[in-house]
Structures are given as structure tokens and as C-alpha cells.
């Protein structure tokens, strides 16, 4: 059964979609069966996986509206994992499902139909707390929070942790923060080091040892419709996301072992 993970942050520009795409690709490189679910109407995770968002025959929108089974909307990307894509049609879904009973659990119910076919399902969330994002957080086992080490990011993190707490109490008692990932990391910057130290003090073992550096190849890869490991596998960005995937797998094994 798949572990279902949201990549979420209510602050934009923190490397959320970059993390979703490159973590999915890195897990696939490590021989894991991966589904990437794009829950952002911008469709950036879809495009970054080499899938043309405007050419989608079926998308996550059709799944949420109950118009097609999820298996029909999932497609194989050329980068080693499968994609449930999104485009601007997703922006209109919220109004369409707002009056439905169980509207917060539509994605959860759909993902349960395919969870046995994957090891990991990665859900890329929009940087806003909409009914679509609530659907994502109600469906997942946990959240990975990517964030820059800067002052305003700390403020946004407080808002996000409060949101996670509320959804845990109201909709998803299993929801937890799996890890916090430092992105666009520059160790030469004093503020970066200071914020990093605060994160370590607050989150402890939930703060990933892996950091994602500022890297031009990470910025260039989406324009080619590729995860960075397929764009330039020797780049610092590609190596960092491979290390993140390996650290995630290691922590997952430790957690399972401690539960026995």
C-alpha cells in the first residue's frame, strides 16, 4: 500500500513543485513505483514531468468531478513515474463540489482505488488553503514542508502548522508532518544559518539532514519538461534530491522497524 505524501506550503516560491517533481523522479530512480498528483491549477508539476497540461484528455479535475475513474486519468510520463495531471480547469472545481456530501474526501476515496499499485503517491498542493488543498491534506498520510531559510518563511510555517493541526483534528487524524526540507540553501548566508538553527531546534529529527542548494540546473530543468536528474544528473540539485529520497526511505524503514 502506498505512502501518500503532500508537498505543501502556504507560501509560494519555496520550491514546492520543484520538490514534488524531483522527489518523485528520485524515488523512481531508486526503483519505487511512484504516482505524482498535481493539485495546482497552474499545472507546473504536470509540465515539469514532461506532460503537456493543455493536451490532457483527462485530468485530476475529471476525477474530482466523478466523470472518469482515476485509473483512466493517470498516465505514464517518460521520466519513470506516473502522473495525474492538472491544468487551469482545476480552478473551477471548488464551486462544482462545494455542496457535495463528503466533498473533503473525494481525492482520498479516489487514491484508495490505486494505492496498492504504488509505493509512493506524491501530491503537489497549491500555495493556498482552498477546498482543493483541504482535499489533498485529508487524503495523505503526512506532509513534507519545503521552505527557504528566511524570516518570512518562518511566519508562513507557523500558519501551515496551524492548518495541519486543524485538518488533523477535523478530517484526518493520521495527518502529520513527515519532514521539513530546507530549499534554495546558501550556507554562506548568515540569515540562512540562523533560521536553519531555529528549524533544527523546533523540528528536531523531522528536519531533513539533506538540504537543497541554490542551483541553476534546478531552475532550468522545468523549461525542458524534465526533472533535474534527467536534465543534468551530475548537478548539485540532482544529487541533493537523490540524497533526499534515500534519507526518506531510510527514515521510513526505521519508523517501520520501531513499530514492530
GIFEN-V702844 format. One line per field, one symbol per residue. ss: DSSP state (h for helix, s for strand, l for the rest). phi: phi as a letter, one per 30 degrees, with the letter a starting at -180 (. if undefined). A space follows every 10 residues. Layout:
# GIFEN-V702844
ss=???
phi=???
This chain:
# GIFEN-V702844
ss=llssssslll lllllhhhhh hhhhhhhhhl lllssssssl lllhhhhhll llhhhllllh hhhhlllllh hhhlssllll lssslllhhh hhhhhhhlll llhhhhhhhh hhllhhhlls ssssslllll hhhhhhhhhl lsssssssll hhhhhhhhhh hhhhhhhhhh llllllssss sssssllllh hhhhhhhhhh hhhhhhssss sssllhhhhh hhhhlllhhh hllllhhhhh hhhhhhhhhh hhhhhhhhhl
phi=.ddcbccbad cdicjddede dddedddddd icdbcccccb ddidddddci cdddcddbbd eddddidbdd edddbdddcj bcbcdbbddd dcdeddcecd diddcddedd dddbedcbdb cccdcddacc ddddedddcc dabccdaddb dddddddddd dddddddddc bbdddbddac cdchdbdddd dedddedddd ddchdddddd ccddaddddd eedcibdddc dadcdddddd dddddddddd dddddddddd
